[in-house]
Amino acid sequence: MSDARAQAALDAAFRHHGRDALYTPAGGAARTVRVRPASPDAVYSPMGVPSLAENPSVELRVAEVPELKRGDMLNFALPESAAPRDWRVEDVLRVDGRRLKWKAELRRV
């Protein structure tokens, strides 16, 4: 698959399965980006009651966040029905060989 096709597929996944978040780099200005829950236990519903992993992971597109760092902040609802919360980036991984997305472990602030 070409890089352009891989980027288009990733963009479609974020468009359909992602959610808006307010991203604030340490010492920088806030801007809206799309995040996608990445850990299978980020949001789960045992017996119909939404629960949340203690340190959920999300994916962010490198095109929107070229320099993701520990300590950067996100604000979004997880699960979607909840009120938006502040999250701090605790750990950062780049998860694909094409350098198209980040995976970040978060901690609620």
MDTraj code that builds the backbone (N, CA, C; nanometers):
import mdtraj as md
import numpy as np

residues = "MET SER ASP ALA ARG ALA GLN ALA ALA LEU ASP ALA ALA PHE ARG HIS HIS GLY ARG ASP ALA LEU TYR THR PRO ALA GLY GLY ALA ALA ARG THR VAL ARG VAL ARG PRO ALA SER PRO ASP ALA VAL TYR SER PRO MET GLY VAL PRO SER LEU ALA GLU ASN PRO SER VAL GLU LEU ARG VAL ALA GLU VAL PRO GLU LEU LYS ARG GLY ASP MET LEU ASN PHE ALA LEU PRO GLU SER ALA ALA PRO ARG ASP TRP ARG VAL GLU ASP VAL LEU ARG VAL ASP GLY ARG ARG LEU LYS TRP LYS ALA GLU LEU ARG ARG VAL".split()
xyz = np.array([
    [0.0845, -0.1172, 0.0000],
    [0.0000, 0.0000, 0.0000],
    [0.0893, 0.1238, 0.0000],
    [0.0543, 0.2206, -0.0813],
    [0.1326, 0.3437, -0.0891],
    [0.1120, 0.4263, 0.0371],
    [0.2056, 0.5190, 0.0626],
    [0.1927, 0.6069, 0.1784],
    [0.0662, 0.6908, 0.1709],
    [0.0313, 0.7371, 0.0508],
    [-0.0896, 0.8191, 0.0346],
    [-0.2151, 0.7386, 0.0680],
    [-0.2194, 0.6139, 0.0263],
    [-0.3352, 0.5285, 0.0563],
    [-0.3405, 0.4948, 0.2047],
    [-0.2236, 0.4724, 0.2645],
    [-0.2197, 0.4448, 0.4085],
    [-0.2687, 0.5669, 0.4865],
    [-0.2277, 0.6867, 0.4456],
    [-0.2728, 0.8093, 0.5115],
    [-0.4234, 0.8264, 0.4950],
    [-0.4758, 0.7986, 0.3772],
    [-0.6196, 0.8109, 0.3525],
    [-0.6980, 0.7127, 0.4397],
    [-0.6481, 0.5901, 0.4539],
    [-0.7142, 0.4908, 0.5380],
    [-0.7120, 0.5330, 0.6846],
    [-0.5982, 0.5849, 0.7289],
    [-0.5863, 0.6316, 0.8670],
    [-0.6808, 0.7498, 0.8925],
    [-0.6861, 0.8432, 0.7989],
    [-0.7759, 0.9576, 0.8123],
    [-0.9218, 0.9124, 0.8228],
    [-0.9598, 0.8128, 0.7437],
    [-1.0966, 0.7603, 0.7489],
    [-1.1253, 0.6962, 0.8844],
    [-1.0293, 0.6216, 0.9374],
    [-1.0471, 0.5583, 1.0687],
    [-1.0661, 0.6638, 1.1772],
    [-0.9868, 0.7700, 1.1728],
    [-1.0008, 0.8765, 1.2725],
    [-1.1320, 0.9525, 1.2542],
    [-1.1740, 0.9711, 1.1308],
    [-1.2989, 1.0431, 1.1032],
    [-1.4178, 0.9647, 1.1602],
    [-1.4171, 0.8316, 1.1451],
    [-1.5308, 0.7501, 1.1865],
    [-1.5238, 0.7016, 1.3305],
    [-1.4031, 0.6785, 1.3831],
    [-1.3896, 0.6184, 1.5162],
    [-1.3233, 0.7113, 1.6169],
    [-1.2804, 0.8266, 1.5727],
    [-1.2139, 0.9203, 1.6624],
    [-1.3115, 1.0190, 1.7236],
    [-1.2561, 1.1061, 1.8043],
    [-1.3349, 1.2135, 1.8649],
    [-1.2480, 1.3368, 1.8773],
    [-1.3121, 1.4517, 1.8821],
    [-1.2375, 1.5764, 1.8953],
    [-1.1784, 1.5883, 2.0348],
    [-1.0590, 1.6451, 2.0404],
    [-0.9920, 1.6711, 2.1675],
    [-0.9197, 1.8044, 2.1568],
    [-0.9062, 1.8707, 2.2689],
    [-0.8277, 1.9927, 2.2745],
    [-0.6873, 1.9524, 2.3169],
    [-0.5901, 1.9737, 2.2301],
    [-0.4507, 1.9365, 2.2551],
    [-0.3714, 2.0618, 2.2898],
    [-0.2977, 2.0563, 2.4005],
    [-0.2132, 2.1683, 2.4414],
    [-0.0720, 2.1162, 2.4670],
    [0.0225, 2.1499, 2.3784],
    [0.1610, 2.1099, 2.4053],
    [0.2153, 2.1897, 2.5231],
    [0.3101, 2.1324, 2.5956],
    [0.3706, 2.2026, 2.7089],
    [0.4250, 2.3368, 2.6614],
    [0.3739, 2.4453, 2.7193],
    [0.4201, 2.5785, 2.6833],
    [0.3676, 2.6307, 2.5511],
    [0.2683, 2.5635, 2.4921],
    [0.2179, 2.6046, 2.3612],
    [0.0710, 2.6400, 2.3645],
    [0.0191, 2.6733, 2.2483],
    [-0.1211, 2.7114, 2.2336],
    [-0.2076, 2.5880, 2.2077],
    [-0.3286, 2.5900, 2.2612],
    [-0.4224, 2.4798, 2.2435],
    [-0.4790, 2.4794, 2.1017],
    [-0.5086, 2.3578, 2.0517],
    [-0.5731, 2.3431, 1.9215],
    [-0.6533, 2.2130, 1.9217],
    [-0.7524, 2.2066, 1.8343],
    [-0.8374, 2.0880, 1.8252],
    [-0.7730, 1.9843, 1.7348],
    [-0.7694, 1.8585, 1.7811],
    [-0.7185, 1.7449, 1.7038],
    [-0.8193, 1.6310, 1.7197],
    [-0.7976, 1.5221, 1.6453],
    [-0.8789, 1.4019, 1.6607],
    [-0.7952, 1.2978, 1.7347],
    [-0.8576, 1.2287, 1.8308],
    [-0.7938, 1.1178, 1.9006],
    [-0.8812, 0.9952, 1.8826],
    [-0.8185, 0.8792, 1.8944],
    [-0.8916, 0.7528, 1.8828],
    [-0.8478, 0.6624, 1.9970],
    [-0.9424, 0.6146, 2.0803],
    [-0.9037, 0.5214, 2.1867],
    [-0.8289, 0.4032, 2.1275],
    [-0.7150, 0.3691, 2.1887],
    [-0.6284, 0.2657, 2.1316],
    [-0.6233, 0.1390, 2.2149],
    [-0.6375, 0.1490, 2.3445],
    [-0.6298, 0.0279, 2.4252],
    [-0.7674, -0.0372, 2.4293],
    [-0.7709, -0.1691, 2.4166],
    [-0.9009, -0.2362, 2.4124],
    [-0.9814, -0.2147, 2.5389],
    [-0.9147, -0.1860, 2.6498],
    [-0.9869, -0.1649, 2.7742],
    [-1.0037, -0.0170, 2.8078],
    [-0.9766, 0.0729, 2.7109],
    [-0.9912, 0.2160, 2.7377],
    [-1.1337, 0.2457, 2.7832],
    [-1.2281, 0.1910, 2.7116],
    [-1.3681, 0.2054, 2.7503],
    [-1.4331, 0.0691, 2.7300],
    [-1.4903, 0.0158, 2.8335],
    [-1.5612, -0.1107, 2.8209],
    [-1.6886, -0.1016, 2.9041],
    [-1.7829, -0.1860, 2.8743],
    [-1.9131, -0.1773, 2.9394],
    [-1.9539, -0.3106, 2.9993],
    [-1.8948, -0.3471, 3.1122],
    [-1.9418, -0.4703, 3.1751],
    [-2.0842, -0.4493, 3.2264],
    [-2.1724, -0.5347, 3.1862],
    [-2.3123, -0.5306, 3.2284],
    [-2.3782, -0.3972, 3.1938],
    [-2.3338, -0.3349, 3.0831],
    [-2.3979, -0.2127, 3.0366],
    [-2.3566, -0.0856, 3.1074],
    [-2.2582, -0.0934, 3.1979],
    [-2.2128, 0.0245, 3.2712],
    [-2.0749, 0.0634, 3.2188],
    [-2.0617, 0.1785, 3.1504],
    [-1.9310, 0.2173, 3.0968],
    [-1.8280, 0.2335, 3.2076],
    [-1.7134, 0.1731, 3.1882],
    [-1.6017, 0.1840, 3.2812],
    [-1.4803, 0.2304, 3.2038],
    [-1.3771, 0.2714, 3.2747],
    [-1.2608, 0.3311, 3.2117],
    [-1.1342, 0.2685, 3.2672],
    [-1.0409, 0.2361, 3.1785],
    [-0.9113, 0.1867, 3.2228],
    [-0.8418, 0.2962, 3.3023],
    [-0.7588, 0.2575, 3.3972],
    [-0.6913, 0.3561, 3.4809],
    [-0.6013, 0.4485, 3.3994],
    [-0.5248, 0.3917, 3.3077],
    [-0.4377, 0.4697, 3.2200],
    [-0.4675, 0.4338, 3.0751],
    [-0.5728, 0.4914, 3.0178],
    [-0.6082, 0.4559, 2.8802],
    [-0.5036, 0.5044, 2.7807],
    [-0.5034, 0.4425, 2.6646],
    [-0.4154, 0.4842, 2.5551],
    [-0.5014, 0.5382, 2.4420],
    [-0.4482, 0.6369, 2.3713],
    [-0.5147, 0.6913, 2.2541],
    [-0.4133, 0.7026, 2.1417],
    [-0.4643, 0.7098, 2.0209],
    [-0.3810, 0.7357, 1.9038],
    [-0.4078, 0.8762, 1.8550],
    [-0.3024, 0.9420, 1.8059],
    [-0.3118, 1.0752, 1.7465],
    [-0.2367, 1.0715, 1.6148],
    [-0.2827, 1.1483, 1.5183],
    [-0.2151, 1.1537, 1.3884],
    [-0.0936, 1.2456, 1.3949],
    [0.0178, 1.1997, 1.3408],
    [0.1397, 1.2796, 1.3343],
    [0.1151, 1.4065, 1.2522],
    [0.0272, 1.3988, 1.1519],
    [-0.0045, 1.5158, 1.0698],
    [-0.0627, 1.6287, 1.1540],
    [-0.1343, 1.5950, 1.2615],
    [-0.1929, 1.6964, 1.3493],
    [-0.1030, 1.7327, 1.4659],
    [-0.0250, 1.6352, 1.5134],
    [0.0627, 1.6558, 1.6287],
    [0.2019, 1.6032, 1.5928],
    [0.2838, 1.6856, 1.5259],
    [0.4146, 1.6371, 1.4810],
    [0.5123, 1.6061, 1.5947],
    [0.4981, 1.6736, 1.7082],
    [0.5919, 1.6570, 1.8205],
    [0.5155, 1.6284, 1.9489],
    [0.4712, 1.5073, 1.9698],
    [0.4017, 1.4702, 2.0926],
    [0.5051, 1.4394, 2.2005],
    [0.4847, 1.4969, 2.3198],
    [0.5819, 1.4792, 2.4287],
    [0.5106, 1.4481, 2.5595],
    [0.5837, 1.3808, 2.6472],
    [0.5341, 1.3554, 2.7824],
    [0.5064, 1.4905, 2.8489],
    [0.3922, 1.5007, 2.9137],
    [0.3529, 1.6246, 2.9786],
    [0.2564, 1.7089, 2.8975],
    [0.2427, 1.6812, 2.7665],
    [0.1422, 1.7508, 2.6864],
    [0.0042, 1.7156, 2.7427],
    [-0.0934, 1.8018, 2.7168],
    [-0.2273, 1.7840, 2.7729],
    [-0.3314, 1.7641, 2.6638],
    [-0.4320, 1.6836, 2.6962],
    [-0.5493, 1.6637, 2.6109],
    [-0.6732, 1.6841, 2.6963],
    [-0.7795, 1.7313, 2.6345],
    [-0.9077, 1.7445, 2.7018],
    [-1.0130, 1.6864, 2.6085],
    [-1.0774, 1.5778, 2.6530],
    [-1.1835, 1.5146, 2.5749],
    [-1.2628, 1.4224, 2.6651],
    [-1.3775, 1.3785, 2.6146],
    [-1.4651, 1.2888, 2.6897],
    [-1.4279, 1.1439, 2.6620],
    [-1.4096, 1.0685, 2.7672],
    [-1.3832, 0.9251, 2.7566],
    [-1.4512, 0.8585, 2.8743],
    [-1.5560, 0.7823, 2.8559],
    [-1.6255, 0.7515, 2.7315],
    [-1.6977, 0.8738, 2.6768],
    [-1.7462, 0.8618, 2.5538],
    [-1.8052, 0.9776, 2.4852],
    [-1.9218, 1.0393, 2.5616],
    [-1.9933, 0.9601, 2.6379],
    [-2.1095, 1.0116, 2.7101],
    [-2.0706, 1.0902, 2.8349],
    [-1.9450, 1.0844, 2.8743],
    [-1.8994, 1.1536, 2.9953],
    [-1.8671, 1.2992, 2.9644],
    [-1.8508, 1.3765, 3.0700],
    [-1.8072, 1.5157, 3.0541],
    [-1.6588, 1.5156, 3.0151],
    [-1.6155, 1.6136, 2.9372],
    [-1.4722, 1.6210, 2.9010],
    [-1.3847, 1.6300, 3.0254],
    [-1.2681, 1.5662, 3.0176],
    [-1.1713, 1.5644, 3.1275],
    [-1.0345, 1.6044, 3.0748],
    [-0.9502, 1.6469, 3.1661],
    [-0.8108, 1.6752, 3.1316],
    [-0.7286, 1.5481, 3.1489],
    [-0.6408, 1.5241, 3.0506],
    [-0.5525, 1.4074, 3.0501],
    [-0.4106, 1.4546, 3.0213],
    [-0.3132, 1.3986, 3.0910],
    [-0.1719, 1.4288, 3.0678],
    [-0.1076, 1.3106, 2.9966],
    [-0.0268, 1.3385, 2.8961],
    [0.0466, 1.2339, 2.8253],
    [0.1571, 1.1831, 2.9181],
    [0.1509, 1.0542, 2.9511],
    [0.2498, 0.9917, 3.0397],
    [0.3597, 0.9195, 2.9632],
    [0.3243, 0.8607, 2.8503],
    [0.4216, 0.7849, 2.7718],
    [0.3840, 0.7984, 2.6251],
    [0.4847, 0.8029, 2.5389],
    [0.4621, 0.8233, 2.3957],
    [0.5318, 0.7136, 2.3170],
    [0.4580, 0.6529, 2.2241],
    [0.5130, 0.5532, 2.1323],
    [0.4706, 0.5901, 1.9910],
    [0.5565, 0.5673, 1.8958],
    [0.5138, 0.5792, 1.7557],
    [0.4863, 0.4363, 1.7113],
    [0.3648, 0.4081, 1.6684],
    [0.3238, 0.2688, 1.6528],
    [0.3279, 0.2147, 1.5112],
    [0.3553, 0.2969, 1.4123],
    [0.3563, 0.2404, 1.2774],
    [0.4849, 0.2772, 1.2048],
    [0.5254, 0.1910, 1.1144],
    [0.6494, 0.2101, 1.0407],
    [0.6467, 0.3282, 0.9450],
    [0.5303, 0.3762, 0.9108],
    [0.5201, 0.4889, 0.8167],
    [0.5214, 0.6236, 0.8868],
    [0.5274, 0.6221, 1.0202],
    [0.5315, 0.7447, 1.0995],
    [0.4067, 0.8301, 1.0794],
    [0.2915, 0.7646, 1.0788],
    [0.1654, 0.8347, 1.0567],
    [0.0878, 0.8614, 1.1852],
    [0.1129, 0.7827, 1.2912],
    [0.0366, 0.8024, 1.4144],
    [0.1225, 0.7753, 1.5374],
    [0.0807, 0.8397, 1.6445],
    [0.1392, 0.8191, 1.7760],
    [0.0434, 0.7341, 1.8579],
    [0.0973, 0.6663, 1.9559],
    [0.0149, 0.6052, 2.0617],
    [0.0635, 0.6655, 2.1917],
    [-0.0304, 0.7156, 2.2712],
    [0.0051, 0.7814, 2.3960],
    [-0.0713, 0.7193, 2.5113],
    [-0.0005, 0.6911, 2.6201],
    [-0.0665, 0.6486, 2.7425],
    [-0.0974, 0.7741, 2.8225],
    [-0.2191, 0.7800, 2.8745],
    [-0.2658, 0.9015, 2.9417],
    [-0.2880, 0.8767, 3.0907],
    [-0.2887, 0.9847, 3.1649],
    [-0.3265, 0.9808, 3.3064],
    [-0.4223, 1.0982, 3.3301],
    [-0.5305, 1.0678, 3.3991],
    [-0.6284, 1.1736, 3.4282],
    [-0.5675, 1.2739, 3.5260],
    [-0.5925, 1.4020, 3.5002],
    [-0.5379, 1.5090, 3.5854],
    [-0.6408, 1.5456, 3.6899],
])
top = md.Topology()
chain = top.add_chain()
for i, resn in enumerate(residues, 1):
    res = top.add_residue(resn, chain, resSeq=i)
    for name in ("N", "CA", "C"):
        top.add_atom(name, md.element.get_by_symbol(name[0]), res)
traj = md.Trajectory(xyz[None], top)
